[in-house]
């Protein structure tokens, strides 16, 4: 009889709580183009949030998301918004990697590089228009 076990959790309640917290934070972010949340549009799922403890005791969180269409022009904004909200809301410092699920976007490799590169993230967040869009997606999640 096989048992379905999450290899990242290893029965660690701290890992389980971290995964749930991350999912709860990003699930209610509003899509940049639509009134629905990322959860309502199935852009993110609980299975797409994984976490593990690194050797140095720091946590690594991997988030995999699926844009609404393979040519979604705002997929990088979705990734940037998730990262911004996690940086703002989580007290502990985490290593967060955000990826588009393989085969679900035409330029996934390029976008994955953008949303996981500290210098690119920093440069993007200096743009007032992007700042406003990210802020609206996070703040308007209760709409």
Buried (B, 14 or more C-beta within 10 A) or exposed (E): EEEEEBEBBEEBEEBBEBBEBBBEBBBBBBBBBEEBBBBEBEBBBEEBBBBBBEEEEEBBBBBBBBBBEBEBEBBBBBBBBBBBBBEEEBEEEBEBBBBBBEEBBBBBEEBBEBBBEEEBBEEBBEEEEBEEBBEBBBEEBEE
